[in-house]
Amino acid sequence: MYVVRPAAAAAAAFAALTGLTLTALAGTASSATSAVPAAPTAPAGTFRALPLPGGPLDGLSGPVVYAHRGASAYAPENTLDAIDLAMRLGFDWVENDVQRTKDGELVVIHDDTLNRTTDVEQVFPGRSPWKVKDFTAAEIARLDAGSWFGEEFTGARVPTLREYMNRVQRNQQRLLLEIKKPELYPGIEEQTLKVLDETGWLDERHVARRLVVQSFSADCVRSVHRLRPDLVTAFLGTPPVADLPRYAEFTDRINPWHTTISADWVAAVHGLLGAHGKALEVDTWIVDDAATARKVRDMGVDGIITNAPDVVQDAVDGF
C-alpha cells in the first residue's frame, strides 16, 4: 500500500521541512466500530527519516497508476464496463465516486446531476435539474449511462455501490473510493462503510491492501477515520504546507490536482507521518498525457490518477 519514494525526494523532504512548526488538530473522541490497528511507531504529524538509497526499502520504480472512474478514456466513466476494461488493460487500482438516491441507495456516479452521463433528459424530461438525490434507485436504473460515450456501450447502467463492489471483487481489483458531496447526503460516511462491510470489504485483508476512502471534504475524511480508524484515507486538495500537520492527524494521503503542486510541496507532505504513523503519500490527478506524467513522477508523487492508465504507465514505468 505504501510506496517508497526516490532518494531525491527524501533529501528534498529533509531540506524543505527544516524549521517547520507543527500544530495539533483539536482532538475528537473516537467511536470506532472496529478494533484499532497496532499503535503507530511515531505520533501523526511528526517528522521521520525517509529511506536512503540502497537501503532495505529502496528499489521500487514508478508510481502507482489508478484508473480514474475506471479506464474512462475508453469506456463510459464509473460504469462496470469501465472497470472491466481497466482489468483487461492490467490495472489493479480503480477509482470511483459515490452519491445517494432519493430513497437512500448509494450509486456510483461523479456528478450530483444525471444529465451529463445518462439519458435522463429524454426519460424524465420534466424533472430538471435532474439531481441524483431527487431520483429513486429504480428510476436511475432505467437510465442509459453508456450511449453518450459510444454506441457500443448503449444500455450500460449507473451501478449501485453494491453492484460495483461485487464487480471489483470479482475482478480482483483494488478501490480508491471517493465520497462525493457529503454535505448533500448527511450520514453518507456511515452508510458507505455499512455497504463496504456487507459486501466483504472491511475485513483485515481488504482494509490492509485493497481499499482507500477519499473526499474533498476534510470533515468527511475525519468522520471515516473516526468510525474506522484502521482504514486508509485520503484528502483531496492541496493544503498549504503550514496546515499539513492538521490533516496528518486523520488521513494517510493528500491527493492534489497536478497543476497545484511542486516538488517542494510533495517533499513537505512526505516529511510528515500520517494517521497510521507512516509517511504521508501523494496521489495526484488527473494526468492523461506522458509529459505531465513524467513531470509529476519527477516531483516524487506516489501515485497518478488517470483516465488513460495505459498511457501513464508507459510513460512512468508505473505499476
Disulfide bonds with the S-S distance in Angstrom:
none
